[in-house]
Every structure is written in structure tokens, then in C-alpha cells.
Amino acid sequence: MNNGSIAREYVYIIGEVLQQSRYTLPFEHKAVLADALLESSGGVSSLTGNPQQIYVLRGGGDLENFAPITALHLDAKNAANFLLATRLELRPKDVVFVGTQPITNWNRMINQIIPSLGLPNINIPTIN
């Protein structure tokens, strides 16, 4: 980069986390999944996120020629399994994805259907 800034590497955190974000990988230290989930995104959303559905998606070296994508799965419903998140080293351009609770998908579907029914007095609370 010519503008005087230092090139950094990132991991992207998406899905049902408190805040979707970009986690900056440290220069001198290695980062693990637990670092990225807890420091950058605030962790899995307790209302909508499914701790059984945490994935690290890692692209192959040559995405232009459709190199395979590796999906590493973590089931953190059991807290002891989260220990694995403290050992899974992240690489530049990894994507961390947290899936939804089944009830979250149902709630979102109902909230999309109710307005189309034209029933003005129904108030369905949303889970955010």
C-alpha cells in the first residue's frame, strides 16, 4: 500500500452474533476462534444464535479455479467443547458463521406473514 498504512489481515464474523464484524488478526500473536468470537463480535446472540452451529469457513488457495472450501464445525452447546475454540487458529480471510436457533427462523417467518394478512391489531413480539 502506498498511502503509508500498514497492511493488515482480517477474519470476518457473520450470522447470529451480537455484532457482525471484521476481526483484525494481531501482528505478533496468533488468534484463535474464541478471540474473534468474544472480542470482536460480542459472542453468540443468546436470543437468536445457535451455539451448536458455529462454523469457520476457509477458502482454498485458488478460489478463481474453484478450490475447495473447508468448513470447520464447532458445537459449543456443551461448554467443554468451547475449549476447542481456544485452540482453533484462525487464518487471514476466514469467515466465522453462527447459525440461528430453529425458533428464530420460525419467528422471522411469522413476522413476514402477519403483515400480509391485513390484521392491524396483532402485535407479535420480535426476538432481536
VOPAGU-2260 file (C-alpha; in pm, 1 decimal, decimal comma):
REM VOPAGU-2260
SITE   aa  ch    i         X         Y         Z
SITE  MET   A    0       0,0       0,0       0,0
SITE  ASN   A    1     137,5     339,2     -94,3
SITE  ASN   A    2     -69,6     553,8     140,0
SITE  GLY   A    3     157,2     484,1     438,9
SITE  SER   A    4     -83,5     245,8     610,6
SITE  ILE   A    5      20,6     -97,5     725,0
SITE  ALA   A    6    -144,8    -389,8     550,9
SITE  ARG   A    7    -350,0    -597,2     795,7
SITE  GLU   A    8    -519,5    -932,6     772,1
SITE  TYR   A    9    -879,5    -993,0     884,0
SITE  VAL   A   10   -1130,5   -1259,3     979,7
SITE  TYR   A   11   -1498,3   -1188,9     913,0
SITE  ILE   A   12   -1767,0   -1272,3    1169,9
SITE  ILE   A   13   -2124,6   -1304,2    1047,3
SITE  GLY   A   14   -2455,3   -1462,6    1139,6
SITE  GLU   A   15   -2623,1   -1464,7    1478,7
SITE  VAL   A   16   -2363,8   -1277,5    1682,9
SITE  LEU   A   17   -2424,8    -963,3    1886,9
SITE  GLN   A   18   -2241,8    -757,5    1625,0
SITE  GLN   A   19   -2126,0    -873,7    1284,2
SITE  SER   A   20   -1771,7    -751,3    1243,2
SITE  ARG   A   21   -1427,4    -777,1    1097,7
SITE  TYR   A   22   -1164,3    -905,0    1342,3
SITE  THR   A   23    -812,0    -777,1    1287,6
SITE  LEU   A   24    -554,8   -1050,1    1321,6
SITE  PRO   A   25    -271,5    -941,1    1552,6
SITE  PHE   A   26      78,8    -885,8    1412,2
SITE  GLU   A   27     283,4   -1076,4    1664,3
SITE  HIS   A   28      36,6   -1321,4    1813,2
SITE  LYS   A   29    -178,6   -1594,9    1670,8
SITE  ALA   A   30    -554,3   -1556,2    1706,9
SITE  VAL   A   31    -798,2   -1835,7    1779,9
SITE  LEU   A   32   -1172,0   -1870,6    1723,5
SITE  ALA   A   33   -1254,9   -1779,4    2084,4
SITE  ASP   A   34   -1066,7   -1447,8    2046,4
SITE  ALA   A   35   -1259,5   -1348,0    1737,2
SITE  LEU   A   36   -1599,8   -1452,6    1871,3
SITE  LEU   A   37   -1570,1   -1283,9    2208,0
SITE  GLU   A   38   -1353,0    -977,6    2141,9
SITE  SER   A   39   -1487,8    -856,6    1812,4
SITE  SER   A   40   -1848,0    -967,7    1783,0
SITE  GLY   A   41   -1957,0    -983,7    2146,8
SITE  GLY   A   42   -2023,0   -1356,2    2118,1
SITE  VAL   A   43   -2316,7   -1566,8    2005,4
SITE  SER   A   44   -2652,9   -1392,2    2047,0
SITE  SER   A   45   -2827,6   -1561,1    2339,1
SITE  LEU   A   46   -3170,5   -1496,8    2181,4
SITE  THR   A   47   -3117,3   -1591,2    1819,2
SITE  GLY   A   48   -2781,1   -1765,3    1788,2
SITE  ASN   A   49   -2731,5   -2138,2    1797,2
SITE  PRO   A   50   -2409,8   -2237,3    1977,4
SITE  GLN   A   51   -2438,4   -2578,9    1811,7
SITE  GLN   A   52   -2393,7   -2415,1    1471,1
SITE  ILE   A   53   -2060,3   -2231,8    1475,5
SITE  TYR   A   54   -1854,8   -2267,3    1159,0
SITE  VAL   A   55   -1518,7   -2146,1    1036,1
SITE  LEU   A   56   -1524,3   -2129,1     656,0
SITE  ARG   A   57   -1181,7   -2134,7     495,0
SITE  GLY   A   58   -1120,8   -2088,9     125,1
SITE  GLY   A   59    -860,1   -2282,3     -66,3
SITE  GLY   A   60    -555,2   -2111,1    -208,0
SITE  ASP   A   61    -704,6   -2064,0    -554,6
SITE  LEU   A   62   -1068,0   -1950,9    -539,4
SITE  GLU   A   63   -1061,4   -1840,7    -904,2
SITE  ASN   A   64   -1039,7   -2206,0   -1009,0
SITE  PHE   A   65   -1293,8   -2320,9    -750,1
SITE  ALA   A   66   -1052,2   -2460,4    -495,9
SITE  PRO   A   67   -1244,4   -2639,2    -221,2
SITE  ILE   A   68   -1378,8   -2452,0      77,6
SITE  THR   A   69   -1322,4   -2612,1     414,9
SITE  ALA   A   70   -1598,3   -2582,8     676,5
SITE  LEU   A   71   -1489,6   -2649,1    1033,9
SITE  HIS   A   72   -1783,7   -2707,6    1268,2
SITE  LEU   A   73   -1795,2   -2635,5    1642,3
SITE  ASP   A   74   -2083,9   -2749,7    1861,5
SITE  ALA   A   75   -2042,1   -2523,4    2164,9
SITE  LYS   A   76   -2373,4   -2618,1    2327,7
SITE  ASN   A   77   -2162,1   -2815,8    2571,9
SITE  ALA   A   78   -1930,2   -2559,1    2731,2
SITE  ALA   A   79   -1647,1   -2812,4    2741,5
SITE  ASN   A   80   -1649,9   -2815,0    2359,8
SITE  PHE   A   81   -1579,3   -2441,1    2360,5
SITE  LEU   A   82   -1230,2   -2534,9    2475,5
SITE  LEU   A   83   -1172,0   -2630,8    2111,6
SITE  ALA   A   84   -1240,6   -2267,5    2016,2
SITE  THR   A   85    -938,0   -2167,4    2223,3
SITE  ARG   A   86    -720,9   -2394,3    2008,1
SITE  LEU   A   87    -854,4   -2340,9    1655,3
SITE  GLU   A   88    -611,5   -2099,5    1493,7
SITE  LEU   A   89    -763,5   -1853,1    1251,3
SITE  ARG   A   90    -611,8   -1765,1     916,8
SITE  PRO   A   91    -647,1   -1448,4     708,7
SITE  LYS   A   92    -980,2   -1424,6     525,1
SITE  ASP   A   93   -1150,1   -1695,8     732,4
SITE  VAL   A   94   -1524,0   -1643,4     779,6
SITE  VAL   A   95   -1681,0   -1729,0    1114,3
SITE  PHE   A   96   -2053,3   -1800,0    1080,2
SITE  VAL   A   97   -2301,2   -1857,7    1364,6
SITE  GLY   A   98   -2631,4   -2019,6    1267,4
SITE  THR   A   99   -2979,7   -1948,7    1401,8
SITE  GLN   A  100   -3191,9   -2123,3    1659,2
SITE  PRO   A  101   -3480,4   -2311,9    1491,9
SITE  ILE   A  102   -3732,0   -2090,3    1677,9
SITE  THR   A  103   -3560,6   -1781,4    1534,0
SITE  ASN   A  104   -3632,4   -1896,6    1179,6
SITE  TRP   A  105   -3996,4   -1964,1    1275,5
SITE  ASN   A  106   -4030,7   -1622,3    1442,2
SITE  ARG   A  107   -3889,0   -1443,9    1136,6
SITE  MET   A  108   -4125,1   -1630,8     904,6
SITE  ILE   A  109   -4430,8   -1543,1    1118,1
SITE  ASN   A  110   -4325,1   -1177,4    1129,6
SITE  GLN   A  111   -4312,6   -1173,1     749,4
SITE  ILE   A  112   -4654,0   -1338,4     709,3
SITE  ILE   A  113   -4859,5   -1138,2     964,4
SITE  PRO   A  114   -4844,9    -801,8     778,5
SITE  SER   A  115   -4971,8    -965,9     460,2
SITE  LEU   A  116   -5284,0   -1089,5     642,3
SITE  GLY   A  117   -5402,7    -733,1     699,6
SITE  LEU   A  118   -5473,6    -783,7    1071,0
SITE  PRO   A  119   -5381,3    -446,3    1222,4
SITE  ASN   A  120   -5435,7    -533,9    1590,3
SITE  ILE   A  121   -5199,1    -829,8    1610,2
SITE  ASN   A  122   -4875,1    -749,8    1784,0
SITE  ILE   A  123   -4618,3   -1031,0    1764,0
SITE  PRO   A  124   -4305,9    -951,5    1966,1
SITE  THR   A  125   -3982,4    -997,6    1777,3
SITE  ILE   A  126   -3666,9   -1158,5    1902,5
SITE  ASN   A  127   -3361,8    -947,4    1823,1
